[in-house]
């Protein structure tokens, strides 16, 4: 018997102790930790579908843990929950609650924990057997016309050209994910460039383990449709964040995180080519994360994927050379980074126009708008990021990070 367990606790020693107890009984058990107070709260749509049980450990006062347990068990089909309360049992125990197993004691009793987990797992299997007998059970794995096992569909959240985008619960990852389902079934007899780009998005990002780059959980093919399961960002994107005023210090902090992500991307010979606020996501801890590598390319694949020098990207954030379909390199991404920084800092885009071509022209020919005196300490960064000629810009994302570190700001 092997278990998949979600272990929730606010103290690392509690999570470690539970893991040790479980692994003695089940060496091949899979345990995923949730750090209460540090990780994002469990989403209201999360049902722990991929777990045999959820273990929640709390020391007095336990009111918050009781509330968390009640919130989770109010969800239909939530996995059995084992509530470990590190205190003496009350004289009058609470009334039994379906799906909830309570353990009391000032220490975690291993034998008691194992016995309860066995019962909870058995209970869970019985529930799943009952659910599978329901004719509508298969619908939970249906995304449009595509069935994707191991991912429970919650709702469609958008579509983007070649993909339909869903919010789903990944049983394997044990979390909510954004699921991109490729809309076009490729003909094996011909090469479809869009399909190549879709697969390349996974190959690029999955190989980059960096805090400021989106996490990829899964890639697969179901019913001849490719899909990618990636990190979900309930906190939204930088575009939404920029609707509210931002201090220069916050803008600089965000700039450093984006530059760090670009440094990692460029180090493996990859360009993003569509850096913009909508492709920069926020986590609950305040960190930023680059997403959407659909336009990204490895340098050596340029001719293969684009054929001719086509224009890709968003005109407001394009470098002069990208807007004019010239050859680009990492310095083009740094220009786009500069546009985003300008917008965060000043509160508006450096160039706007009545048409895309007017904006592209301004990036190439127009002078950079004047910067107000209060932003003078940041002007050297802005000027070097937004230089018209690539050779006049920072030559690498690492150089941007070094310049940020050396920046002397007034007290």
Steps between C-alpha positions, in 0.01 A plus 500: 500500500642838396353833600494852363459746785477877534661610828400842631666669798644838593817355653758304298569257786137389494511434126830315537373285787189396307714416198731280708212312662334438164817396317580236762168331422488583127854563362362583154237744626479835321465796735446857387545771760287810542654767722216669681555874517761491221339326204187634337182376674332204335280624217125483549483262201777269624362158609827309564379252237841344453563424868397209719475736795590848621681534835466829687721542810447782750604592852291717735319721433335280237206719396664591169566133418140410585383773264727380218372144546136613491561704182658206320240244605224730377627432147331210320723193468790642703750230602480363856655745745707393801508783754792453742449727801801509732301540819312280744165369385205706627270352765214516249626409151344684205230322303632278218531666158500293179847494346670640813728295727620669819817409689581649840819492705790723590718291271423329171428135577642302208285187542184706530592711196568192285177333607295811418674543162417141407136558587493833315657348190251213502218749536636703208522197273140409576391854416691491169346163411158645558580810294633295207168318476331833426442548124615862530834410660695525173381856449737626768793413270349660190644822356281598208505187287823370655530258793817545704544244776642622828370854457160604634347782297379793708420753229625655177676828570597612153622417154798620305527423134624143496400416858205483731593577858343334802527508876544140613606295797799279427483175691869441436621844611248521781412859421296721270661556162443695183445247224570608143337264253622523143197561279640378172561132431825484303508298181791257523564549130579869530692725736282745692706791627247587770520149643879521505483825694253351747731206576801727508334707774508194725851392404643845571328565830508150645879503489531828690468462878483862603276672754404774253410263216167319486493143631396234250338192653407282207500460123297242318283406206136396543260424216769631260508836680817613676468672837721676752420524872669798661499709815180685593523864611189608693669833585477608135751669270719809501259677264233490771751602768604804296146641517589607853785741584840337542792641696837527326641248749233245401560564131873444550434180698279368220759602240766295679280191506418524129867556417592193704252289302635635170854426614404134545316486167778665303760274661351204312479689171131585513324830433156577638397752229169596661587646839210719614302551824237242400774236482635577847301335779490568874515251783347555843848546648562801275736327259465532123501225244549503121247301297384444143796383301283441196705757310828399659758331286837341532739706290601209282135423411424842355511406134319173560205652685454838338622443146501867407560781745146540629395750766386340824420664831308800630586836334498702826783283637694416183860598452576716192666208325216258580238745374684527169546123460878524538716237661469508877692370798476515880527879494156515338348341811687757710337782302158348572604476864582871488154585364337307785726673754420842351129427527528376860712798601332786313147364479468509121652337192790687337341486154136485392330561168187468290630182334747221559726634226509844661613347828761289321628812321533690828701221659745534210508878449336700780693648792440343839246711692645717776508350847373702794764617751379265775603206283848635423684227700352240265561687176834328419326161521216616277732661245719192462209257483317710240792598280403484132812311393558160661871576550407798719287294736598270782660203329353238731236451767783435744631850428154638584507317833850635573385856422201461735729374776729801454220753482547770762161629606437801725419412860 
